[in-house]
Amino acid sequence: MNSPTPGPQPVPHEAPPHSQRPVWRVTPSRLVAGLLLAALALVPVIAAAIGEPFYVTLFTRVVIFALAAVGLNLILGYGALVSFGHAMYIGIGAYAVGILAHHGVSNGWTQLAAALAVGAAVAVIIGLVCLRTSGMAFIMITLAFAQMFYFLCISLKQYGGDDGLTINARSDFGLFSLTSNTVLYYFAFILLIACLVVFQQLVHSRFGMVLRGCRSNERRMAALGFPTLRYKLTAYVISALVCVVAGALLANLAKFAAPSYMAWQASGDLIVMVVLGGMGTIVGPVAGAVALLIFEEILAGWTTHWMIVLGPMIVLIVLTAKKGLYGYLVDRDARRMASGGPGA
Amino acid sequence: MTLLAVSGLTKRFGGLTATDGVDLTVEAGEVHAVIGPNGAGKTTLINQLSGELVPDAGTIGLNGRDITAEPVYRRALMGLGRSYQITSVFPEFSVLINVVLAAQAHSGHSFSFWRPVAVDTALTDRATSALTQAGLSAKADVSVSALAHGERRQLEIAMTLATQPQLLLLDEPMAGMSLAESERLVRLLASFKDRYGILLVEHDMDAVFKLADRISVLVYGRVIACGDPTAIRANPDVRAAYLGDQDLVA
């Protein structure tokens, strides 16, 4: 730490009157976040310009998983609650769209409302059970619930069972329909941006401070007078609902809902995205999702044994940039800010 | 007025009775110190009072209300403020934000998702005043990791004060402090006397005899003596059981 060592020399100046809002500066992490999001905003334009419409589909997938990873990061990064079952909520979102479409309901608002209602109900019940545990037990119990839903969906023979459920028409939101790939892309992208903006505010709000306090010392939070369970449960439900929305988008993209969406590997992928990008940073999971899915795409085109290359690469990145690709930048900026502050 | 009334409090861990029928009261404006050798059950007692441990028998009353079955957070909201033996602050936040968080716990619910806490002047004002009371206002904007050990203990107390308690449960607040630091803390705690009732668990005998109005001596989970400092100093049981051959205060 670069704090002045307490010694005989007198402190040369009074503590500055604490400014309520620090001056906003362009830092490397903010620059990278801005460039990343700007690049994502331009994907359909660039894809059209170079005549590769496939990129829109690829990046729609990236944006959807980025949204899900941002959702998971709320509890994983800011609450230290490692859910190994968040793919279940992607599945709930996808099956809500799939099952309603199967019965001829293609109105997007109805589908989304149903998905969120079911997702919220499931998240409250499962959250109440899981949040009574912590650490390894929490990881295992969330995994167990996700596996239950996985096998439940396999057993739904009338909705395709093991094979999954084909969706004939994408969601129709009245004002716009997701039939066009570009519309679907921008719909997903705008939802991602909205989620980032809301979470950016949330983590500094009263609610966010309670969540972050529980991350570092829940016992102390209770002793201060916070009923911690209800705040953690709320965070769990919000995080789950973001994944539900991602699932509804994924069903639209693939025109398909399959049990594999909620397989444990999918939950693991979400955790990797968050850790790779930087847990406990707002934009980190987006960077993680982009990095993981793009690497995967490039390597899969190169060799069928792409996992042999991707695995060590992830290990290497996590070992060198301990806080993740984006988290590393945020951390560096924070250290610079601290050393540029009073006393330096 | 009796703030805290404990009667017949008992806690067993297997065959070990860590708290054995303890009766204890803290009056408003009183410092009641609990002393005892290592393993006497002092922290176990505090943990039952704060609600982190559930007693096997006995009752705890705060301001005439039975709180034996209340969870930790509700006891805190009822005016029971606790500080920890091992400093228990939030290292990722600044000093001010640590205290803001404590103040926030006692200003309604926290289901507010948009407005940043740092610009909520109602909270920052209360936090600043608690920091001033604890003598730490000059360090408000410093990161907790830059604080000296004694300052962290002061922060711990500022956080407890920001919860607007009526009764302070202080678990070895002087632990690990230098002589100068602990003298400063004694003066600080002495200045709290008329505003809060204090239950003080402490090893530093100088501090205890300077501050306490009453002292209870805990040995193997039982209160073997309770009285004012002079009576405790003279009590032969206390000398035998607790201090052996040594003088109580040098």
Interface residues (C-beta under 8 A of the other chain):
Chain A: M1 S3 P6 V11 E14 A15 P16 H18 Q20 R21 V198 Q201 L202 H204 S205 R206 F207 G208 M209 V210 R212 G213 S216 N217 R219 R220 M221 A222 A223 L224 G225 F226 P227 T228 Y231 T234 A338 P342
Chain B: S50 E52 P71 V72 Y73 R74 A76 L77 R82 Y84 S88 V89 F90 P91 E92 F93 L96 I97 V100 L101 A102 Q104 A105 H106 S110 F111 S112 F113 W114 R115 P116 V117 A118 V119 D120 T121 A138 K139 A140 D141 V142 S143 S145 A146 A148 M159 T163
